[in-house]
């Protein structure tokens, strides 16, 4: 069971979104969720929900909303098979007895405050920032909701600044360059964010763009606030003018998950060559063997793309011939045997998609000494990246796939690369560790009605 407040108010259970009722009922639910497992006085609930303008009998209306929310929680528990979340009476108020980590707001706070070394903190902050799906509490009105949005927005900005600083300290400016433009657009007066963005541009050899950025920021500050840039921005500007290297720690790479005798990566391709047309051949070959062989103990031998498509066609025929149960059981068994799956971006087209993809590949041991620039060049370009198709990216390291997912949709997400006859020809990264998949098209190909990949997974 999952409660989402960063965006429209949503309750998810067993991969489905449940109706949360009217905006007023959503406000009552939010008033309890923000204090999960802590009692909230009735008067406080009334103030939060009606902003000092309650109805004639606010307690009666509140009780009615609480009753409907209890039914919603019971429905969610029925779908998920989990213990029902309860609204219990405590003293002069009510308490929603749920795990705070099931609420994205509380999970964000935990992740953003998580300790550890730089790698661990960067990963936790990236995960926290990825929880944002839009304007918080969409559809909930009132001054109290507005104050919550303002406070949460400030915490998000703080987390983004800390994440960017750590990434620069780790020698990974490309991640910052890819991620910060969207955030900077949302926080146009946030000088620390702009300073980090300029540092990242400079570190990736884009000093001229950094200088242009400074000019635009200085003009915006003068127009909006009548002020000049602060000390941090001015210091970065001086460094840019002098073209001196900004301090940065050397890159750190996670240990490779393959043996020292692994086949070295192929020579780097020209940057304009789109990675989009090369990686899928690797991915679908691995997954075709997974689906049709069942017991996969090692990556299969390279196969032509045409052969991969034939394998998936056979899998579809088994399903379409009326043997759906048999086909699903086989898929489920294969998925359980190949039991690692990491979901990088369940939120579809989130602004942190590209950093999440590249960072997870690093954790898997991908050697980016050859191809990282190509990967970033593709991920950073809205013109060349098919964002709808790549909005669900998975790395086969970490989590279990627990349901029969129709993997054949992968084949149809990308155009076949001309001249590519094997995964080795199709990859510009080390294919012995690149075991990823893009799953898209389930709605059109299999008649499902889902918006997130989690809806294809069993609870």
FITI-431752 format. One record per residue (C-alpha): x, y, z. Coordinates in steps of 0.05 Angstrom, whole numbers, plus 5000, padded with zeros to 4 digits. Layout:
XYZ...
END
This chain:
500050005000502850684981500551394993502951934945502552674961508052944914503253064857495952904857493752554921493751814906492851154942496050544908494949824926497049194889499049614828492549994822490550704838484350764882479351334881480751804939474352194933472952944933478153474945475353575016476052825030483052845002484653415050482252995109486552415087492652875078491453185146492252485176497852245130502652815146502352585219502351835206502251445271501352095311494752325339491652945308486653345349479753425320480254175323486854135285483653695232478054195224482954775217487154405166481254195123476954825125482055375138477955735190471455705151468355045174461254825159455654905210457054225241464354085223465053465267459253115234462153255165468953035189466252375215462952255147469552355111473151905161468051365149469151385074476751385084476150765128472550415071478050635023483350345069479549695076479049645000486549764993487949225044483448735007487248854942494248814973493048265024496548695076493948855145488749405141491150115157486750365213484151035234483850995310481251475362486651765407484952245463481452835431483252655360484852115309491051745286492351395220496150765240500650625180508050555166510451265153515050995099508850825058507751575049512351904998513052535042515852135100520151695055523052325023524952595092528251935112532151885047534252615047536952545118540351875107547751835126553451425098559051585050558452034990556151484944550751264992548251965006548152134932544051514917539151654974538252384953537052174881531851674904528552214947528252714889525352194842519252144887516652814861511352734807508953444801505953994845504653684913497453594936494653724867487153864874487454024948486154754963486955225022492255595061494554985100495754585036499455185007504055225068505554485061507354574988511955145004515554765059516254135017518754544958524254835002526354155026526553914954531054494935535654344993536053604974537553784901543254254922546353734968545653194914549053634861554753824908556153094923555852904850560953444833565353224891565052514864567352764796560752654760558853334730555053014672549552774720548853494746548553784676543053304656538753394718539254114740536154484681529054264698530154404772533255084758527155264716522755114777527255514824529556094781532056504841535955934874543156184868546455564900543055134847545255584791552455604818552754844818549854814748555155304722560654904756558054274723557854604654564954844663567354154686564353834623567854314576561954774566564855404596561755864544554855604562556455714636558256444622551756544583548056224641551156714690549157304647541957064644541656934719544557614735539357954691533757544722535857724793536258454775529358444742525858054796529358264860533458874841539758524868546358274841548857554846551357324913558557144932558156414909555656584840560757144833566356674853564256174801563856724749570956954764573456244756569856184689572956834664579856594685578455904656581355564717579154854735574054834790575954374848572953684840574552994867576752464816571352004790569751394833567350754801563850184835567549514830565749124768561148534778564948124727571547754729578048074709578247634647571847924619571848134547573948864541569049374514569049514439572150154412568150784424563150964369562351674341558152094388552652244336551151494330544851414373545550924430538050814424539150384362544549944393542649744464535949394451539148824413542948634476536848704519531948304478536847734466537647624541530247664554528347224495532546664525529546814593522446734568523246124523528645724558526145814629532545634665537646164651544146094689548546534644547547044589545746694524550246684463549447274416543647184368541347594308535948094321531447734272532147094313530247474376523947734342522247024321522846774392518147294418513247154361513146434384511646654455505947094431503046524389502846074451498746604486494146754427492846024414488845994479494445744523494846374564495446024631501045584607504546184575503946614638506346044683512445954639513946694640513046734715517546134726522946424681522547094716523146774785529346384762532447024736530747374800534048054799530448684777531649404795526349914778529850574762524051024745517050804764514551514758514751554681518952114650521452364717526852904712531952444746531151884695537851974661542052024725538451424754539851004692547251164688548351124763545050434767549350194709555450424749553150024809552449414764559749474745559049784675565750054653564250754627571450914610569550844537562351004527559751454582560052084539555751744486550751504538550052194568549752534500543752114483540152144550541052894554537853034486530353114485530653124408534052444401531252074462524551724456522351904526515651544524519050894505524750944554520551194613520950504645528150274651530349674690537049394708537448644722540948734789537348794855529848664860525348074843520448064786514347734817509147684762508547434690510148054650509548004575516748154557515548134482513448864482520849044486522148834414517049324387519349944425525250094380526750084307531449534285538449794274540649694201546549224196546248974267546448214270548648074341548648394410556148494407555348924345549449274378552849484442557750034459558149824533560349174564554748684546556848184599554248664652549249074614542848674628537449194623530549234591525649764570518549534578513249934542506949804502503249344550496849744543496549724467499249014458495948644516489749054532491949274601490249954629496350144670500550764678506350494718510549864713508949694785501849534763504648944725507848654787504548244841504548544911
END
